[in-house]
Amino acid sequence: MGLHPAPAMTRPRPTPAAGVICLRGRDVLLIRRGTPPRLGEWSLPGGRIEWGESPAACALRELREETGVEAELLGLVDVVDGQFAQPDGQLANHFVLIDYAARWLSGQPVAGDDASEARFFALDEAVALVDWSETKRVIGEAMARFGGT
């Protein structure tokens, strides 16, 4: 009689996603979210990593799809745990967010895909518009490490 592993329980798993802190000089590109989670809030362009796609490729694809902007990745800023609750406190979404800094190359922001708006903002204004503390933090980190490049 051999040992067999117990059947795996089917549980939801965190969703891997990539985001971009796109810098144009001292300005930061934000999108207003057109879908949950955080519907209507200003945030960074980004989204789910597709099967067979690298996080870096995902970041640039999502940037193009949500804003029409082309950029060059400068480096990894951080990996952020994003757990978002429903109003009753139950966990609604769990993302592992891989955030990259990027330098704007071309294109004027135009909202597309999951974004309802897309615009560059001066650093102080961008940080003031963002609600989630982790987004504020990674914007600051990207600007400190890569700003003005």
C-alpha positions, 0 to 999 in steps of 0.5 A: 500500500503506497502513500498518496497525497490527499486530494488538493482542495480547490482554493482561489489563488492570488492573481499575478499582475504587473503595473507601471509607474510611467515617468515623463520627467517629473510627471507620473502617468495615472489611470482612473480605474474603469473596473473593480477593484477600486473602481473610479480610483486613480491608480497605475496602469497594469493588469493580469499576467497572461499565460506564457507572458513575462511580468515585464512584457505584461507591464508594457502591454497593459500600459499600451492597452490602457493608455496608448503610451509607449515606454521603456522599463527602467527596473523593478520597483517592488512586489506588492501584496494587494488584498481588497475586501468587499464592504462586508469585510470578505476578501474579494480580490487578491493580487500579487502586483509586480511594479516596474518604473518606466520612462515615457517614450511616445504617445499622449495618454488616451483611456482604453481597455480597463481605464476610464481616464488616463493623464500625466500628473505632477508628482505631488498631484499624482500622490494626492489623487491616489487613495491606496497607500501602497500605490503612493509608496511605489510612486515615491520609490520609483521617483526617488530611484528613477525620476528625471531620467 
